[in-house]
Amino acid sequence: MSSERKVTANRINGQKSNGPRTKTGKAKTSRNALQHGLAAIDHCQLTPSGEIARLAKAICGDDCDPALLAQAQVVARNEIVLRAIREQQVAVVERLRDPSAVALAEPDNRRQLVKARAAQADHAEKAIELLLPKVLEKYRDRLEPRDFDPTSYRYELVPLGVKVLLEEPDPEEEQRALDLARKQIEQEQRDEYEALEAAVPDLIRLERYERRAWSRQRRAIRELLKIKFTAQNAEAAPARGDEVCR
């Protein structure tokens, strides 16, 4: 049996851990899921409110019923949420074309990413150091003597004169460099199948959000049709009454 002291302590701790009680506090904590993606997507300014209004107006047409317009705005908002989810589904796959990236649903790998980026930077620096003598020899006639003195650019990887030469437009050299860079990127990236396979955990999570959004959308559309049919029946009722009287 718990002692009075323990019961009092549990009651005090319970009062501290029940979450926010005010309207402002609840609104603030309701945004916590934003760090994970689409769980709190309604809080995001995904699109200007004007787009929701235009879509709602297109749904209503010439009907100016305020109740119908309000429900049409709900339908329009859900449609925009679904559109955002579809865009996110594409984005998570494209993001995982990078072989060092992992699905957002997987454990945090930021430390591994930093190490991978640092290794890439170190590899690039060594490649520049190996190629620099060849570049200096190639452009020897167009460079200043100071460009060959390592002490003149000790804080830079490449001498200023070489940078100036490389900035001069040369269509053939530029195209070869672009082709080489594109080929290297393609070799380092995952192909579409590998990226899709790596994105499965994120796509499963997004599929849950999509199911919920579609469920809300179906309810909103049913309510919209109910409001519209009720209004049509109310308009038709007096006309039928007049026919009976005649």
N, C-alpha and C positions, 0 to 999 in steps of 0.2 A: 504494500500500500504506500502510495507516495506521501511524503511529508508535506506539511503546510508550506514550508519554505520552497520545496521543489515545485509545488503547484503554483505558487506565486511567481516564481521565476519563469515557468513555462507560459503563464498568462502574459507576463511582460514581454517575453520574447515573441510570443504570437502576435501581440499588438504591433511589434516593430517590423514583422516580416509579412504583413498582409498586403503590402503594395500600396500604391497611392490611393487616396480616398477622395481628393478633390477632382473637379472636372478638368482643371488644367493639368494636374499630375497624370491623370489617366490618358489624356490626349497626348502628353509627352511620351509616356511609356509605350503607347500603342505604336510608336514609330520605331521601336527597337528592332523589329524584324526587317527594317529597311537595309540593315547591313548584310543580310543574307540574300536579298534579291527581291522576289515578287510577292512575298507573303503579305506585305503592307502596301501593295502597289497603288491602292486608291489614294494614298497620301502623296504620291509623286505627281509633279506637274508634268505629265507625259506629253501633254499637248495643250495648246491654248484653249480656254473655255469656249472661245468662238467656234472652234471646230465641233465641239459637242453640240452647241446651239444650232449650227448649220445642219448637222446630221439629224438632229431631232426635228428640225423644221422640215427636212426632206421626208422624214417618216410620216409626219402629220399631214403634209400637203396643205390643202386649203382649210383644213379643220382647225379652228382656233380654240377648241375646248382646253381650258387650263389644266384639267386633270390628265387629259390625253397628252398634252405637251410635257407635263412633268414626268409621266411614265416613259415617254419617248426619249427624254434626256437620260433616264436610267438605262434604257436599251443602248443609247449612243455611247454612254460611258463604259458599259460592259464590252461593247464592240471595240473600243479603243484599247481596253485592257487586253482583250484577246489578240489584237494586232501587236501590242507590245510583247506579249508572250511569244508569238510567232517570230518576231524579230530577234528576241532573245535566244530562241532555239537555234537560229542560224548563227548568232554571235558566239555561242558557247562552242560550237563546232569549229568556227573559224579561229577562235582563240587558241584552240588546242592543236592547230597546225604547227605551233611552236613546240618542238620536241621537249623543251625543258618545262613546259606548263603541265599542270595537272588539273583535273576536274575540281571545281569549286566545292563539290560535295566531299572531296577527299580531304585528309588531314592537311594542315597548313604546311606548305613547302617553301615558304619565303626564304628560309636560310639556304636551302638547296639552290633556289633560283639566284640568289646573290652570289653564291659560289660559282654557279655556271656562268653568270655574266662576267664575273671577275676573271674566270679562266678564258672566256672569249676575248676579253680586253687584253689579257696577257699574250694570248696567241696572236692577236692582231698587231700588238706592239713588236713582237719578235719578227713577224712577217715584214713589217715596215723596215726594221733595222737590217734585215737581209737584203731587201730590194733597194734600199737607199743608195748603196755604192753604185749599183747598175744605173740608177737614174742620174746620179751625179756624173758618171762617165758619159752617158748619152747626151746630156745637155752641157758638157764642159765648156763649149765655146760661148754659151749664152749665160753663164753664171759668173758671179763675182768671186774673187779669191776668198772672201770671208765665208762663202757658202760651203767651202771645203774645210773650214776650221771648226771642229766640234765644239770648241769653247765659245764660239759666237752664238750657238743655239743650244746651250746646255740644258735649258729649261723647255725645249721643244724637241719633238721627234724629227721634224723635217725643217731644213733651212728655209728662211723666208723666200729666197730666190726660187727654190723649187716650188713653193706654194704659188708664187706668182705665175710661173710657167704652167702649172697644172690648171690654173684658173683660166688660161687663155683658151678660147673655144677651138676645138679641133674635132670636127664631126666624126671622122673615122675613129679616132682614139676614144672619143666619148661613147660611140656606139659599141665599140669592142668592150669598153669598161662596163657599160650597162648590161651587155649580153653575159659577160663573165659574172657580174654580181647577181643577175637573175638566175643563172645556172647554179651558182653556189647556194643561193637561198632555196631554190627548189630541191636541191640535194639534201639540205639540212632540215627542211620541213617534213612533217608527216604528210602522207598522201591523204586523200579525202576519206578513204575507208578507215585508216588508222586513227584519224582525227575523230571520226564518228564513233569508233569503238571506244576511244578514250573519253568521249563526252557522254557516254551512256548514263553514268550516275547523275550528271546534271540534267540530262534529258528526262530521266525518270522523275526527278524533283519538279521540273517544269511541267511534266504531264499531270502531276497532281494539281498544280495551280490552274492548269488549263481545264481540267475536269470541273473544278469548283467554279471557274469563270463561266463555263458553258451551262452549268446548273443554274447559276444566277441569271444568265441570259435567257434561258428557257422560261424561268418563272416570270421574268420581266416581260417577255413577249406575250405569254399567256395573259398576264394582267393587262397589257396594252390592248389585246384583242377583246378582252372582257369589257373594258371601258368603252371601246369603240362600238361593240355590238349592243351594249346596254343603251348607249346614246341613240343608235339607229332604231332600236325597238321603241324607245320613248317617243321618237319623232313619228314613227308609223302608227302608234296607238291612237292618237286623236283622229287620224285619217280613217282608220277602220271604224271608229265610233261614229263618225259622220255618215259613213256608208250605211250602217245599221239603222240610223235614224231616218234616212231617206227611204 
